[in-house]
Each structure stands twice: as C-alpha cells, then as structure tokens.
Amino acid sequence: MKFRPLHDRVLVERVAEDTKTAGGIIIPDSATEKPSEGTVIATGPGVRKEDGTIAKLDVKKGDRVLFGKWGGTEVKIDGKELLIMKESDIMGIVG
C-alpha cells in the first residue's frame, strides 16, 4: 500500500532498541519501553499558511528523529507498526 501523509503530518518507523543488556541478559518485550526515536518514512507537503502558501517541513525522509513518549498515533501499514504524528510532536533530528 502506498501512503502519503497530509499537511504537516510525518510517518515514522520506531528504531528497534537492544533487547540485551551489556551483561548479556535478554530483556523481554513486555519489560521494555517503546523507543522514542525513529526514522522518517514519509512527510506531508507542509502546513498551509494564512496567505495560501505552503511552509515546508524541517524534517525529510530518512531523518532520524526524537519524539515524545506518547507522541503520534500508531498504525499498521503493510504489516509494519508505524507512527503518524505532526511535525510539532518531533523534538529534534539526531545526527
């Protein structure tokens, strides 16, 4: 399925966290928090300003971003668990 976010929405795939500690202990999924870091998969064209022009987004496809713990709406597209969020929910770009 092809998906294109609208306006200032961003489609993000969470980055998988290590499930093993430095000492070699494996942490089960139920004991770990979902990471608040991900990769931008797709972006909308931008937000429309009052004068009708479109303000482009600061993030782009491929950017690694940090977002709030409860940011975004979880969706499943092509069997992948992804997040749709507004650009304002993103705190910054990593790297």
PyMOL commands that set and color helices and strands:
alter all, ss='L'
color gray80, all
select helices_A, chain A and resi 29-31+87-89
alter helices_A, ss='H'
color red, helices_A
select strands_A, chain A and resi 9-14+37-43+47-48+54-55+64-67+73-77+80-86+90-94
alter strands_A, ss='S'
color yellow, strands_A
deselect
rebuild
show_as cartoon
